[in-house]
Amino acid sequence: ITKVNHIRKEHPALQDTWNIHFTRTDNESLMSYIKLTKDKSNIVWCVVNFDTDDRQSGFVEVPKALLGVSGTVNLKVTDLLTGQVYHWFNDWNYVELNPDRRQAPIFKVEVNNRR
């Protein structure tokens, strides 16, 4: 909880209630949403596993219009809880969440090809 509170304080996108945008997944056990500042200088993406017993995996869709992405997707996605860095280059990207390890990553998103 302490780490999550620290992340919330460091990221302005997490300090507003009215900036949540749900994104599509191909697995109904996963919920995906983005919170971002108006100027898109801070983007946080969370994916939550509703299944507390089993590992769930699937694809999440990059909302290109919301993020201002033109052409091919090119995102650097950093898990703020673990420090792991991913590079997403597709319109739909794979996630796998194991409740034994973690229910929900908190990703910081950097867009490398904004309009």
N, C-alpha and C positions, 0 to 999 in steps of 0.2 A: 504493500500500500504506500509506503514511503516513497518508493521509486516512481510510482504512478503519480503521486501528488507533485513530485519534483518535475516530472515531464509536463504535467498540466500547467505548472507555473512558468515553465520555459517556453511554452508554445501558445502564442496568442489565439490561434485557431481553436484551442480547447477552452478558452475563457469566455466564449460566447455561446448562447443557447440556440440562437436562431439561424445558425450557419451549417446545419447538418443536411447532407445529401446522400440518400441511400443509393447504392449501386447494385447492379445485377450480379447474381451468382447462378451457377448451374446446379447447386445443391441446396435444397430447402433447409438443411441443418446448419447452413452457414448464413450469417448476416454480414453485409459489407456496407460501410458508410465512410464518407469523407467529410471532414470539417476543414474549412479554409477561411483565411482572412479575405476581405473584399479585394485587396490588391494582389491576392494569390502569392504573397511573399512567404506565407506559412501554410503548408498543406499537411494534414495528418489523416491517415487512412487506417481504419480499424476493420478487422475481420474477426467475427465472433463465432465460435463453435457452440451451438445450443445443446449438443449431445455430450453430456457429462461422463459417459461411460466409454464411448468408442471414438477412435480416430476418424476424422472426417476430412475429405479432400474434395477439391473442385476447382473451378475456374471463376475468377472475378473479372468483370468487364471494366476496362479503363474508360471513364466518361470523358472522352476527348474534348467535347465542347465545353464542359465545365472547367476542365484544366487548361483550356486554351491550346491544346495540342494540335498542331497541323501536320498532316502527312503521317508518317510512320511514328509509332509510339517509341519514346526513348526516355524512360524514367529510371532514376536511381532511387531505390526504396530501402531505407534503413530501419531495421527494427530497433526502436528506442529502448526496449527492454533487454535485448541480448547483444546489440551492436552488430548483428549480421547485416550485410549489405547484399541486395539483389539488384539486378538490372533487368527491367521489363521492357521488351521490345515488341510485344504483341498486343492486339486489341483485347484479348482474353489471356489472363496469366494464372498459373497454377499456384494453389496454396494447399498446405496440409497442416491440420491442427490436431494434435494429440493431447487429450485432456490430462494425461499423466505428466506432460511437460508444461503445457500452457494452453489456456482456453482462447486467448485473443492477443495477437501481436498488435502493437501500436507502431505504425510505420510513419516515418517522416518521408515525404515525397519531394523529390527535386525533378522538375520538368526540364529536359535538355533541348527541347525543340518547340518552344512556345511561339505562337503566332506573333 
